[in-house]
């Protein structure tokens, strides 16, 4: 019998420093298997990051993922405390500019889902 998931979808946004564009792409072109494993371990599936340059020249990253666990806050706290994930953030955080309207203690700003089609 297959497992049924209660999927929650998340979209996030953050600015990318223009001078870090190639570095950020390089980091993700060979993403660390340990980090990918941690996403799965903490019930995150279908994680994607998209890049867009706006007319003003600024770059923004948009992420999408699906959470399939039963306790999002607990899983995210556990993921946050994983040493391999912390090492990854030490590489990626300096490439990013957090938006002002994010939640306290968050790097990326969560976006509101306005439409979804199964």
C-alpha positions as MATLAB code, in Angstrom:
seq = 'XXXXXXXXXXXXXXXXXXXXXXXXXXXXXXXXXXXXXXXXXXXXXXXXXXXXXXXXXXXXXXXXXXXXXXXXXXXXXXXXXXXXXXXXXXXXXXXXXXXXXXXXXXXXXXXXXXXXXX';
ca = [
       0.000    0.000    0.000;
       1.400    3.424   -0.923;
       1.924    6.144    1.661;
      -0.372    9.176    1.454;
       1.203   12.557    2.117;
      -0.378   15.777    3.281;
       1.627   18.062    0.994;
       2.173   21.729    1.854;
       3.699   23.909   -0.870;
       6.131   26.744   -0.107;
       7.515   29.543   -2.251;
      10.279   31.848   -1.053;
      12.195   34.799   -2.467;
      15.516   36.514   -1.772;
      17.751   38.948   -3.640;
      21.032   37.657   -5.058;
      24.103   39.887   -5.060;
      25.013   40.542   -8.694;
      28.712   40.060   -8.022;
      27.957   36.624   -6.514;
      25.866   35.342   -9.438;
      28.473   32.984  -10.906;
      29.600   31.783   -7.466;
      26.013   30.953   -6.478;
      25.391   29.109   -9.739;
      28.627   27.168   -9.310;
      27.692   26.140   -5.772;
      24.398   24.746   -7.032;
      25.775   23.145  -10.182;
      27.489   20.631   -7.933;
      25.119   20.726   -4.973;
      26.275   18.757   -1.997;
      24.755   15.279   -1.666;
      24.730   15.740    2.124;
      22.452   18.754    1.826;
      20.162   16.971   -0.632;
      19.979   14.063    1.798;
      19.047   16.426    4.643;
      16.146   17.862    2.651;
      14.760   14.361    2.184;
      15.452   13.451    5.809;
      13.402   16.445    6.977;
      10.446   15.801    4.649;
      11.196   18.284    1.856;
      10.541   17.155   -1.720;
      10.606   18.809   -5.146;
      12.968   21.588   -4.044;
      13.798   23.999   -6.865;
      15.452   27.405   -7.074;
      14.779   29.779   -9.977;
      16.746   32.902  -10.913;
      15.371   36.069  -12.517;
      16.933   39.416  -13.352;
      14.440   42.276  -13.198;
      14.426   45.387  -15.374;
      16.321   47.343  -12.707;
      19.230   44.881  -13.034;
      18.688   43.197   -9.670;
      18.703   39.414   -9.414;
      16.211   37.472   -7.334;
      16.032   33.823   -6.390;
      12.681   32.080   -6.068;
      12.491   28.712   -4.361;
       9.728   26.145   -4.352;
       9.410   23.009   -2.272;
       6.837   20.613   -0.973;
       6.726   19.596    2.676;
       5.383   16.082    3.243;
       5.876   15.636    6.998;
       3.523   16.163    9.914;
       5.407   18.791   11.982;
       6.899   21.510    9.776;
       8.246   23.677   12.616;
      10.008   20.713   14.241;
      11.509   19.496   10.960;
      12.736   22.988   10.054;
      14.311   23.423   13.498;
      16.076   20.077   13.108;
      17.237   20.985    9.600;
      18.476   24.358   10.836;
      20.644   22.592   13.448;
      22.228   20.073   11.060;
      25.996   20.836   10.885;
      26.187   20.056    7.146;
      23.336   22.465    6.452;
      24.994   25.166    8.553;
      28.206   24.725    6.519;
      26.154   25.073    3.319;
      24.570   28.296    4.559;
      28.051   29.674    5.339;
      28.719   29.378    1.597;
      25.372   30.599    0.272;
      24.252   33.285    2.748;
      27.001   35.775    1.751;
      25.633   35.630   -1.815;
      22.174   36.778   -0.766;
      20.421   39.957    0.376;
      17.435   39.147    2.620;
      14.286   41.162    1.979;
      12.990   43.461    4.695;
       9.558   41.797    4.955;
      10.766   38.352    6.029;
      10.004   36.570    9.272;
      12.470   37.163   12.117;
      15.362   34.675   12.064;
      14.690   33.747    8.402;
      16.979   34.363    5.429;
      14.366   33.938    2.668;
      10.947   35.657    2.583;
       7.977   33.345    2.283;
       5.632   34.068   -0.617;
       1.860   33.744   -0.547;
       0.411   31.017   -2.746;
      -2.409   32.515   -4.789;
      -3.058   29.620   -7.179;
      -2.286   25.933   -7.568;
      -3.449   23.402  -10.118;
      -3.150   19.663   -9.458;
];
